[in-house]
Amino acid sequence: MKAGKLVIVLVFIVIVALFFYLDLGRWLTLESLKRNRHLLVSLYVDHRFAFVAGFIAVYVIQTALALPGAAIMTLAAGAFFGTVMGTVYANIGATIGATLSFLLARYLFRDTIQGKFGPRLEVINSELERSGLHYLLFLRLVPVFPFFLINLAAGLTNIPFRTFFIGTMIGIIPAAFIYCNAGASLASLNSPREILSLRVLGSFALLGLFTLVPIIYRKFRPGR
């Protein structure tokens, strides 16, 4: 591994180690959010730009490094900024963080994996280059695979950067809106698990399947 890549890896290892060593995760809990909500809202009222910038920066770091607390961060966005603007800020933070994770995977590991498994990945990469947006939207809408794994896996393929960015930005809007809406009514929420009911998950699944319709049609259309 080249010196530049090694430095990047070490920096991120240090950040993750400090997160757990300092037990910063204790601040990313529903109980902590409820307890400190009024104080944080007051800070937002007095320092709007700095508070929003700081919130997005923390969200970017959390997402890029796959640290615990994504659901709480999105709930916090709704609690601090309201449903609509909370969704906007959460989307910005999550999209940038996911993109950084995607670029790190591509920059650090893609060449090695492509060199070793290139021939086996040709078909997958071909499909992703042609229909990657539909596949990515499906993965973002249907919460089957962990968010950070999708970021890393996409970085190891030939999916275009623009496709990944747009697919992530659009695909995470529904879930972000639902969590921010719940965060706006934080007092009545006892657990993040209450948000994703079977009905909501079923709706995500239907949206996800809808994104695959063009791919299914292309594969099975008459005369193919």
One Martini backbone bead per residue (centre of mass of N, CA, C, O) as a GRO file, in nm:
protein
  224
    1MET     BB    1   0.096   0.036   0.023
    2LYS     BB    2   0.080   0.349  -0.005
    3ALA     BB    3   0.145   0.617   0.184
    4GLY     BB    4  -0.120   0.773   0.141
    5LYS     BB    5  -0.312   0.538   0.208
    6LEU     BB    6  -0.201   0.477   0.489
    7VAL     BB    7  -0.272   0.747   0.618
    8ILE     BB    8  -0.575   0.731   0.578
    9VAL     BB    9  -0.622   0.475   0.741
   10LEU     BB   10  -0.501   0.577   1.010
   11VAL     BB   11  -0.690   0.815   1.056
   12PHE     BB   12  -0.954   0.646   1.071
   13ILE     BB   13  -0.867   0.462   1.301
   14VAL     BB   14  -0.833   0.687   1.511
   15ILE     BB   15  -1.120   0.798   1.507
   16VAL     BB   16  -1.263   0.535   1.587
   17ALA     BB   17  -1.107   0.487   1.850
   18LEU     BB   18  -1.194   0.754   1.989
   19PHE     BB   19  -1.496   0.706   1.989
   20PHE     BB   20  -1.477   0.453   2.182
   21TYR     BB   21  -1.289   0.558   2.408
   22LEU     BB   22  -1.486   0.821   2.469
   23ASP     BB   23  -1.784   0.739   2.438
   24LEU     BB   24  -1.967   0.901   2.214
   25GLY     BB   25  -2.225   0.717   2.189
   26ARG     BB   26  -2.385   0.835   2.442
   27TRP     BB   27  -2.499   1.083   2.259
   28LEU     BB   28  -2.638   0.852   2.050
   29THR     BB   29  -2.929   0.870   2.200
   30LEU     BB   30  -3.252   0.903   2.284
   31GLU     BB   31  -3.213   1.000   2.574
   32SER     BB   32  -3.008   1.225   2.512
   33LEU     BB   33  -3.184   1.383   2.316
   34LYS     BB   34  -3.413   1.448   2.513
   35ARG     BB   35  -3.238   1.584   2.740
   36ASN     BB   36  -3.088   1.801   2.514
   37ARG     BB   37  -3.285   1.953   2.328
   38HIS     BB   38  -3.324   2.243   2.442
   39LEU     BB   39  -3.028   2.325   2.432
   40LEU     BB   40  -2.984   2.276   2.124
   41VAL     BB   41  -3.206   2.464   2.024
   42SER     BB   42  -3.083   2.718   2.146
   43LEU     BB   43  -2.825   2.707   1.979
   44TYR     BB   44  -2.967   2.728   1.706
   45VAL     BB   45  -3.102   3.005   1.750
   46ASP     BB   46  -2.817   3.158   1.807
   47HIS     BB   47  -2.652   2.945   1.581
   48ARG     BB   48  -2.742   2.847   1.293
   49PHE     BB   49  -2.507   2.802   1.095
   50ALA     BB   50  -2.311   2.650   1.286
   51PHE     BB   51  -2.507   2.422   1.361
   52VAL     BB   52  -2.560   2.308   1.079
   53ALA     BB   53  -2.264   2.258   1.002
   54GLY     BB   54  -2.202   2.069   1.242
   55PHE     BB   55  -2.415   1.857   1.189
   56ILE     BB   56  -2.322   1.774   0.904
   57ALA     BB   57  -2.033   1.696   0.981
   58VAL     BB   58  -2.110   1.468   1.175
   59TYR     BB   59  -2.273   1.305   0.969
   60VAL     BB   60  -2.044   1.254   0.772
   61ILE     BB   61  -1.855   1.100   0.963
   62GLN     BB   62  -2.050   0.879   1.052
   63THR     BB   63  -2.100   0.767   0.763
   64ALA     BB   64  -1.809   0.725   0.651
   65LEU     BB   65  -1.735   0.532   0.926
   66ALA     BB   66  -1.977   0.367   1.040
   67LEU     BB   67  -2.107   0.483   1.284
   68PRO     BB   68  -2.296   0.505   1.535
   69GLY     BB   69  -2.625   0.691   1.494
   70ALA     BB   70  -2.805   0.749   1.240
   71ALA     BB   71  -3.094   0.754   1.352
   72ILE     BB   72  -3.045   0.979   1.564
   73MET     BB   73  -2.955   1.198   1.366
   74THR     BB   74  -3.228   1.209   1.214
   75LEU     BB   75  -3.403   1.274   1.455
   76ALA     BB   76  -3.252   1.535   1.526
   77ALA     BB   77  -3.322   1.689   1.271
   78GLY     BB   78  -3.627   1.701   1.337
   79ALA     BB   79  -3.600   1.833   1.624
   80PHE     BB   80  -3.441   2.098   1.523
   81PHE     BB   81  -3.567   2.160   1.201
   82GLY     BB   82  -3.769   1.971   1.113
   83THR     BB   83  -3.890   1.786   0.863
   84VAL     BB   84  -3.786   1.928   0.606
   85MET     BB   85  -3.502   2.041   0.689
   86GLY     BB   86  -3.407   1.779   0.815
   87THR     BB   87  -3.406   1.620   0.551
   88VAL     BB   88  -3.202   1.795   0.405
   89TYR     BB   89  -2.962   1.771   0.606
   90ALA     BB   90  -2.951   1.462   0.620
   91ASN     BB   91  -2.905   1.420   0.319
   92ILE     BB   92  -2.640   1.569   0.294
   93GLY     BB   93  -2.476   1.407   0.503
   94ALA     BB   94  -2.526   1.118   0.389
   95THR     BB   95  -2.428   1.164   0.099
   96ILE     BB   96  -2.141   1.258   0.159
   97GLY     BB   97  -2.057   1.019   0.337
   98ALA     BB   98  -2.111   0.795   0.127
   99THR     BB   99  -1.917   0.911  -0.087
  100LEU     BB  100  -1.659   0.885   0.079
  101SER     BB  101  -1.677   0.581   0.118
  102PHE     BB  102  -1.675   0.515  -0.184
  103LEU     BB  103  -1.397   0.651  -0.250
  104LEU     BB  104  -1.224   0.488  -0.054
  105ALA     BB  105  -1.280   0.212  -0.174
  106ARG     BB  106  -1.179   0.285  -0.460
  107TYR     BB  107  -0.891   0.398  -0.383
  108LEU     BB  108  -0.788   0.150  -0.195
  109PHE     BB  109  -0.931  -0.142  -0.335
  110ARG     BB  110  -1.017  -0.176  -0.636
  111ASP     BB  111  -0.758  -0.255  -0.791
  112THR     BB  112  -0.705  -0.517  -0.638
  113ILE     BB  113  -0.977  -0.661  -0.697
  114GLN     BB  114  -0.978  -0.634  -1.005
  115GLY     BB  115  -0.707  -0.786  -1.047
  116LYS     BB  116  -0.816  -1.061  -0.915
  117PHE     BB  117  -1.152  -1.048  -1.024
  118GLY     BB  118  -1.219  -0.923  -1.300
  119PRO     BB  119  -1.356  -1.150  -1.481
  120ARG     BB  120  -1.592  -1.201  -1.265
  121LEU     BB  121  -1.692  -0.878  -1.281
  122GLU     BB  122  -1.791  -0.802  -1.568
  123VAL     BB  123  -2.099  -0.845  -1.557
  124ILE     BB  124  -2.161  -0.666  -1.315
  125ASN     BB  125  -2.036  -0.403  -1.428
  126SER     BB  126  -2.212  -0.386  -1.679
  127GLU     BB  127  -2.484  -0.357  -1.529
  128LEU     BB  128  -2.408  -0.105  -1.360
  129GLU     BB  129  -2.352   0.085  -1.600
  130ARG     BB  130  -2.653   0.052  -1.718
  131SER     BB  131  -2.836  -0.009  -1.415
  132GLY     BB  132  -2.736   0.121  -1.141
  133LEU     BB  133  -2.965   0.310  -1.043
  134HIS     BB  134  -3.182   0.093  -0.992
  135TYR     BB  135  -3.024  -0.079  -0.792
  136LEU     BB  136  -2.963   0.146  -0.586
  137LEU     BB  137  -3.251   0.228  -0.520
  138PHE     BB  138  -3.333  -0.042  -0.409
  139LEU     BB  139  -3.121  -0.054  -0.175
  140ARG     BB  140  -3.215   0.216  -0.039
  141LEU     BB  141  -3.524   0.145   0.003
  142VAL     BB  142  -3.434  -0.145   0.092
  143PRO     BB  143  -3.353  -0.263   0.424
  144VAL     BB  144  -3.131  -0.519   0.386
  145PHE     BB  145  -2.869  -0.356   0.370
  146PRO     BB  146  -2.625  -0.199   0.488
  147PHE     BB  147  -2.530   0.114   0.417
  148PHE     BB  148  -2.211   0.081   0.419
  149LEU     BB  149  -2.196  -0.169   0.229
  150ILE     BB  150  -2.295  -0.026  -0.023
  151ASN     BB  151  -2.070   0.178  -0.043
  152LEU     BB  152  -1.833  -0.025  -0.066
  153ALA     BB  153  -1.934  -0.206  -0.297
  154ALA     BB  154  -1.960   0.020  -0.510
  155GLY     BB  155  -1.651   0.102  -0.504
  156LEU     BB  156  -1.573  -0.199  -0.636
  157THR     BB  157  -1.699  -0.093  -0.890
  158ASN     BB  158  -1.819   0.060  -1.210
  159ILE     BB  159  -1.987   0.262  -1.092
  160PRO     BB  160  -2.072   0.565  -1.131
  161PHE     BB  161  -2.049   0.841  -0.948
  162ARG     BB  162  -2.310   0.984  -1.033
  163THR     BB  163  -2.498   0.745  -0.978
  164PHE     BB  164  -2.440   0.718  -0.679
  165PHE     BB  165  -2.519   1.001  -0.588
  166ILE     BB  166  -2.810   1.011  -0.696
  167GLY     BB  167  -2.916   0.744  -0.575
  168THR     BB  168  -2.866   0.827  -0.281
  169MET     BB  169  -3.017   1.098  -0.260
  170ILE     BB  170  -3.297   0.974  -0.343
  171GLY     BB  171  -3.319   0.695  -0.179
  172ILE     BB  172  -3.314   0.845   0.126
  173ILE     BB  173  -3.566   1.026   0.157
  174PRO     BB  174  -3.797   0.858   0.284
  175ALA     BB  175  -3.652   0.776   0.550
  176ALA     BB  176  -3.575   1.061   0.641
  177PHE     BB  177  -3.863   1.171   0.663
  178ILE     BB  178  -3.970   0.972   0.874
  179TYR     BB  179  -3.760   1.035   1.096
  180CYS     BB  180  -3.806   1.343   1.111
  181ASN     BB  181  -4.104   1.329   1.183
  182ALA     BB  182  -4.049   1.180   1.450
  183GLY     BB  183  -3.853   1.396   1.571
  184ALA     BB  184  -4.075   1.625   1.588
  185SER     BB  185  -4.208   1.391   1.803
  186LEU     BB  186  -4.013   1.298   2.043
  187ALA     BB  187  -4.180   1.261   2.313
  188SER     BB  188  -4.349   0.998   2.184
  189LEU     BB  189  -4.073   0.848   2.171
  190ASN     BB  190  -3.917   0.527   2.272
  191SER     BB  191  -3.821   0.405   1.982
  192PRO     BB  192  -3.684   0.357   1.670
  193ARG     BB  193  -3.856   0.093   1.609
  194GLU     BB  194  -4.139   0.239   1.581
  195ILE     BB  195  -4.108   0.352   1.287
  196LEU     BB  196  -4.062   0.058   1.147
  197SER     BB  197  -4.306  -0.077   1.020
  198LEU     BB  198  -4.450  -0.307   0.821
  199ARG     BB  199  -4.584  -0.096   0.642
  200VAL     BB  200  -4.332   0.071   0.576
  201LEU     BB  201  -4.158  -0.160   0.466
  202GLY     BB  202  -4.357  -0.233   0.240
  203SER     BB  203  -4.335   0.038   0.093
  204PHE     BB  204  -4.036   0.019   0.030
  205ALA     BB  205  -4.052  -0.243  -0.134
  206LEU     BB  206  -4.235  -0.132  -0.360
  207LEU     BB  207  -4.046   0.093  -0.449
  208GLY     BB  208  -3.809  -0.091  -0.516
  209LEU     BB  209  -3.953  -0.266  -0.733
  210PHE     BB  210  -4.020  -0.031  -0.923
  211THR     BB  211  -3.714   0.027  -1.004
  212LEU     BB  212  -3.695  -0.271  -1.160
  213VAL     BB  213  -3.880  -0.269  -1.410
  214PRO     BB  214  -3.684  -0.190  -1.645
  215ILE     BB  215  -3.502  -0.439  -1.612
  216ILE     BB  216  -3.712  -0.663  -1.647
  217TYR     BB  217  -3.810  -0.575  -1.926
  218ARG     BB  218  -3.535  -0.595  -2.077
  219LYS     BB  219  -3.495  -0.908  -2.020
  220PHE     BB  220  -3.823  -0.994  -2.119
  221ARG     BB  221  -3.862  -0.885  -2.381
  222PRO     BB  222  -3.970  -0.909  -2.678
  223GLY     BB  223  -3.705  -1.034  -2.889
  224ARG     BB  224  -3.449  -1.101  -2.700
   0.00000   0.00000   0.00000
